[in-house]
């Protein structure tokens, strides 16, 4: 008896959907079925949205957050305090902090962490770009808001040592953040306490 399988186009759709983070084969199958069977109009709008995101979104040339132009909306906002820069691992961390509604400075996204055991050195993140921004002289405090993990702590210490001779104050979020916790999943109260209780980081 022949084994019954999905048509090849549906198999391909399931395979591509299952490549997304946290999406396993069963979830991908349910999503594919919904798109094909229940909401075919969504297929067209989803395809257009994906294409527009691919073609229309890049990284801010200043802070490396998502942007439609050369600079993101935060870097274009002249009401922000440009003397304080918050250093983050990934763009989603910025969304978490902005949701808190208290921080009024600017940002710098590293797009990675210093992790020598995984072959990730300083060149694998936007560290030199941060150093160049600090050298411009406008920044007086760098808040290191990497996640409270081993790699996040190591990255914060490495950056603090790198910036030590540039005459800028370097602080680290207080341990309102749980050890091993990801910044992206922290609630607003935890983030608020972590910001208000941040400490100077000695190299």
PLY file of the C-alpha trace (Angstrom):
ply
format ascii 1.0
element vertex 203
property float x
property float y
property float z
element edge 202
property int vertex1
property int vertex2
end_header
0.00 0.00 0.00
1.36 3.39 -1.01
2.10 5.88 1.77
-0.23 8.87 1.59
1.60 12.19 1.75
0.73 15.84 1.28
1.09 17.34 -2.20
4.61 18.64 -2.87
3.67 22.37 -2.66
2.11 21.80 0.76
5.12 19.78 1.91
7.38 22.62 0.87
5.24 25.18 2.73
5.33 23.05 5.89
9.08 22.61 5.56
9.68 26.35 5.22
7.34 27.27 8.10
9.04 24.73 10.38
12.31 26.65 9.93
10.87 29.52 11.98
11.88 29.75 15.67
9.66 27.72 18.05
7.67 26.29 15.11
7.83 22.51 14.96
6.48 20.27 12.22
3.04 19.86 13.82
2.58 23.61 14.26
3.88 24.24 10.74
1.37 21.72 9.41
-1.53 23.45 11.20
-0.39 26.86 9.92
-0.04 25.57 6.37
-3.49 23.98 6.50
-5.02 27.21 7.78
-3.39 29.27 5.03
-4.35 26.92 2.23
-7.79 25.76 3.37
-9.33 28.42 5.63
-7.80 31.74 4.67
-6.41 31.73 1.12
-6.62 35.55 0.95
-4.11 35.70 3.80
-1.58 33.89 1.61
-1.44 36.88 -0.75
-1.26 39.52 1.98
1.32 37.50 3.91
3.44 37.09 0.78
3.29 40.84 0.13
4.13 41.65 3.76
7.13 39.32 3.69
8.37 40.87 0.45
7.92 44.42 1.76
9.73 43.55 4.99
12.61 42.01 3.05
12.93 44.95 0.66
11.94 47.85 2.92
13.60 47.16 6.25
17.30 47.48 6.96
19.38 48.38 10.00
19.87 51.91 11.30
23.34 53.11 10.36
23.65 54.69 13.80
22.33 52.23 16.40
21.60 49.13 14.24
17.93 48.87 15.19
15.38 48.21 12.43
14.85 51.18 10.12
13.14 52.16 6.89
15.61 54.99 6.26
19.30 55.47 7.05
18.40 56.12 10.69
15.63 54.64 12.84
12.88 56.74 14.41
14.65 56.80 17.78
17.92 58.14 16.36
15.92 60.75 14.44
14.16 61.87 17.63
16.12 64.90 18.88
14.21 64.94 22.17
16.10 61.81 23.31
19.00 62.22 25.72
22.02 61.59 23.51
24.46 61.58 26.42
23.24 58.15 27.54
23.39 55.05 25.33
21.92 51.68 26.28
23.79 48.73 24.80
21.67 45.68 23.90
22.21 42.29 22.36
19.30 42.23 19.90
16.53 44.48 18.52
13.75 42.80 20.52
15.47 43.93 23.73
14.92 47.54 22.65
11.19 46.94 22.30
11.08 45.59 25.86
12.79 48.69 27.26
10.66 51.11 25.24
7.55 49.36 26.53
8.69 50.27 30.04
8.24 53.94 29.09
10.93 55.39 31.39
14.20 55.33 29.45
14.75 58.44 27.33
18.27 57.88 26.06
19.49 56.31 22.83
20.54 52.76 21.98
23.22 50.60 20.44
22.41 47.07 19.26
25.35 44.63 19.30
23.64 41.88 17.26
25.51 39.25 19.23
27.52 38.52 22.36
31.17 37.83 23.07
31.32 34.04 23.27
34.83 32.70 22.55
33.80 29.11 23.31
31.37 29.34 20.37
33.89 31.11 18.17
32.22 34.51 18.64
34.83 37.21 19.17
34.58 41.03 19.31
34.43 41.16 15.52
31.14 39.22 15.56
29.25 42.11 17.20
28.89 45.85 16.61
31.52 46.74 19.23
33.85 48.89 17.14
30.87 50.95 16.02
30.05 51.57 19.70
33.63 52.63 20.40
33.49 55.04 17.45
30.26 56.58 18.78
31.76 57.07 22.24
34.86 58.69 20.73
32.64 61.37 19.19
32.40 62.82 22.71
28.64 63.29 23.10
28.06 60.16 25.19
28.80 60.37 28.93
27.24 57.10 30.13
27.05 53.65 28.57
24.41 51.36 30.12
25.32 47.73 29.50
21.98 45.93 29.29
23.04 42.56 27.96
21.13 39.57 29.33
21.99 38.24 32.79
23.65 35.12 31.38
27.27 33.96 31.45
27.84 35.29 27.93
25.91 38.50 28.68
28.00 39.17 31.79
31.24 38.38 29.93
30.26 40.72 27.11
29.44 43.54 29.55
32.79 43.17 31.28
34.64 43.04 27.95
32.92 46.22 26.75
33.62 47.97 30.08
37.31 47.20 29.73
37.30 48.35 26.11
35.70 51.70 27.04
37.75 52.21 30.21
40.22 54.66 28.68
37.63 56.75 26.86
36.47 58.67 29.95
32.88 57.45 29.84
30.86 56.12 32.79
29.93 52.45 32.28
27.03 50.98 34.24
25.33 47.59 34.29
21.66 46.90 34.94
21.02 45.97 38.56
20.11 42.38 39.32
16.41 43.00 39.12
17.04 40.83 36.10
17.06 37.13 37.07
20.32 35.29 36.53
20.09 33.44 33.25
17.09 35.53 32.17
16.56 36.94 28.70
15.89 40.68 28.54
13.28 40.15 25.84
10.99 38.29 28.26
11.34 40.57 31.29
8.25 42.43 32.49
8.07 46.21 32.81
8.38 46.27 36.62
11.50 44.10 36.61
13.07 46.25 33.91
12.19 49.45 35.75
13.86 48.22 38.95
16.89 47.03 37.02
17.33 50.44 35.40
16.84 52.46 38.58
19.26 50.24 40.50
22.03 49.98 37.91
25.58 50.10 39.24
28.87 51.35 37.93
30.77 48.47 36.34
34.45 48.33 37.22
36.68 46.68 34.68
0 1
1 2
2 3
3 4
4 5
5 6
6 7
7 8
8 9
9 10
10 11
11 12
12 13
13 14
14 15
15 16
16 17
17 18
18 19
19 20
20 21
21 22
22 23
23 24
24 25
25 26
26 27
27 28
28 29
29 30
30 31
31 32
32 33
33 34
34 35
35 36
36 37
37 38
38 39
39 40
40 41
41 42
42 43
43 44
44 45
45 46
46 47
47 48
48 49
49 50
50 51
51 52
52 53
53 54
54 55
55 56
56 57
57 58
58 59
59 60
60 61
61 62
62 63
63 64
64 65
65 66
66 67
67 68
68 69
69 70
70 71
71 72
72 73
73 74
74 75
75 76
76 77
77 78
78 79
79 80
80 81
81 82
82 83
83 84
84 85
85 86
86 87
87 88
88 89
89 90
90 91
91 92
92 93
93 94
94 95
95 96
96 97
97 98
98 99
99 100
100 101
101 102
102 103
103 104
104 105
105 106
106 107
107 108
108 109
109 110
110 111
111 112
112 113
113 114
114 115
115 116
116 117
117 118
118 119
119 120
120 121
121 122
122 123
123 124
124 125
125 126
126 127
127 128
128 129
129 130
130 131
131 132
132 133
133 134
134 135
135 136
136 137
137 138
138 139
139 140
140 141
141 142
142 143
143 144
144 145
145 146
146 147
147 148
148 149
149 150
150 151
151 152
152 153
153 154
154 155
155 156
156 157
157 158
158 159
159 160
160 161
161 162
162 163
163 164
164 165
165 166
166 167
167 168
168 169
169 170
170 171
171 172
172 173
173 174
174 175
175 176
176 177
177 178
178 179
179 180
180 181
181 182
182 183
183 184
184 185
185 186
186 187
187 188
188 189
189 190
190 191
191 192
192 193
193 194
194 195
195 196
196 197
197 198
198 199
199 200
200 201
201 202
